[in-house]
Amino acid sequence: MTAFSWDSQPLGTVADLCLGKMLDQNKNRGDHLPYLANVNVRWGEFGLENLRTMRFERKEADRYGLKSGDIVMCEGGEPGRCAIWKNQVPGMMIQKALHRIRPKSLLDSSFLFYQFLHMGSLGKFDQFFTGATIKHLSGDKLAKVQVVVPPLPIQHRIASILSAYDDLIENNRKRIAILEEMARRLYREWFVHFRYPGHESVPVVDSPLGRFPQGWEIVPLHAAVCLNPRPALGSAPIPFIPMNCLSNDSMLIDGIEEREEPTGSRFQNGDTLLARITPCLENGKTAFVQCLVDGQAACGSTEFIVMRSLRLSPEIVYLLARSDEFRGIAIKSMSGATGRQRVQESSLSGFKIPCPPADICSQFSNLAAPFFKLCENLHRQTQVLRRTRDLLLPRLMSGQLAVEAAEAAVP
């Protein structure tokens, strides 16, 4: 059976649809429960770092609560963006900015999600949007979206093929998160708590910033880190990294563009990119550059502060930029009009930091550099897996590629 003979049905007939609860502190009653908002839903995953709570009554659990296998879709912001709930947090609810889509017996949740992913990439939700400037996908419109409904065995097989790639992607993401956390903890042990190898035999001395190991110097940031260097760029096209390619919680850079003319900041492998504008700085956008060809220089957003190692190693510079202490100082030093506040280079230049002896920097790099390199290698593997999945997706959904052929190629 080919895709051309698959049945097509309005989503409202093959799934139960429900919009989340209105946030109204004056009217809401019940217990405080965590809920998902629009910002927590990404394509294929959820951001669960800063969940908020609101009051829900027990009778509202069935209407606004999530079960494993539900698809959560954005009503506004980027209408159609969605992910499958897998019971990551018990008792999770949804706010009004989100649709809960609960497939009936004719549909496999994973198959439906991949169908939505395919439709989103083709802009097939756009015809159902309302609103001139801010787009919305109402429940009435969502119910009219046509979805294909192959026999369940075919749905299961297609979902299994695509899920195999996503499982590998998710495994890589978890490994990267663990590696970053290990590096950050190691940094705090050595450079915040000063528990580095051999610290027991080093006397502690007083300084204007507190007590530090003897042999360490208290220096302004500009003495240990070069801010906004201007390396020479090669011929066009020039690699360009925009702000949206930086992660809020990872060192990795997801995507590189090309420009014919040099513009904005300049950097090379080993540099750290720190977002200096609100809300990107508060959100955590910081990256370690290791995605360029050796010896290559690139340019990027004018809203980056580029940090290059002088007396500190490149890995220490990145972890310093990620530290709560440094970020707190940077955020407090922001200035400018409300909504467009920025950190000025001069505000950070005099920030005092403890600078360890060169041999301690070298020892730390020997431990941390393999973590950084492995993160980049896993990221590159993930990019290949994602491209392969995205090539398979339309071919499987259209019937251009036989399920048997795709199954044989699954890693």
Steps between C-alpha positions, in 0.01 A plus 500: 500500500645839397457842656275596210240245619521595868185640653493871589294635790446832682707496817191567711349164403805287584627680814362675807602867507511729801637850559676564832379701798490879514750647747289709739633532854181666625264227378705179507447263794654176617856372547812650346612266220772538237384595152648531153490837326580581137868560581535149641407329172761456227502291186524145632594586858403693811695760695431406861764710678284784636147368539237722653196394701136603513192386690302208359199331656488120511210490255718681244765227487330310219445812291835674541730217613745311281538128446790317339449508124320835489628746242538857628479766228547877508186704430701820447862614485596242240164328446535131428826452692452183701649211696383171652450486875665194657415563866825685566340680798204339681182704531586740216228737376477741205430871466259651245778577249526125429286230341491148639453246221410150617484254206215250489543131420559556126818703554845430641621804701853487363379464142271800547785707647724423202214590268471836679878547473476437126203735462675772696809481277277548193297785651179299477366646826520855364164490322329439835661794683304806609636843592676763290822544701482244781400164355270259682373151433158475663344174613230525230763542229723226641209256490473555123865415425506194274728215614570172322402185686681192365431157652638490854777244421641739239473793744690301764777405255547855369502641853751232607739590216494872572506448879820299467676813373340720763600257775864526389468879484354508851773269630765734357325800654503334843868407466585859404307633801687261733838599354423870541384447856818309580712783359305764694529309826870452445536873439318584822714257698824650369423870452216579742570267793874474419508124550742421218764223512762590762299781658548348845867600506447857372462777763191721479550878503267797542406727211245779439268233352541246778741217574682338209782246456846647508637551150165596351458861387195724515492671161247696292332294231684675216833379642397135465249512214513688172161659432374542144816413302502580128664208316556532126224345289554293191340553163124477444282317574565568868354272771239689702336396829178682596364522852231236443768235441610521866351276767368617836657208687776353284834599349392381155427708191214368290547626146735727309398743228715671236548869420671670209606800710653498850262629767465502877728320745798285400629180654672166443516154655563514874312829549191539718192688374297675769165660418504856635139607435181434694338245519767285329752554779252417776386193305856368492606529134872419512708287265847351464623524142643172368292454186728688257780371280836530678651841435169639374347818641128575493269787579172514686234707669589851615339397830783260590782578738787281384728368775842357408748341738813688600613363836208264546445198278215511242298247701532705820386814315184327380421355842565839661248656259250228598553544875226650715741753651614639165152502349362681804755778462434525126121520546530768769724712276251516212393846390285665235134536415255254653476187286827572317748502786854386430823420679780733392853361459629767738264376773659152496858602431574594861315206658748342745565126476743260671762396245678168576860416412561377143559140605156477663336641185685240296398214729137608483506522121643150476194376691230722347604521133400136425151577640469799267620306195268209570205742530581638154541152349166387644340818370630432149366144519166643607493737203557205263227297671257792483570559131448130426172495692382814320579340163309186591200680648341639180580188300337272756198726541448522124560131430800578274716276720387152593489431873708184448783699337504758779500228767808345344690829530416573865826542701 
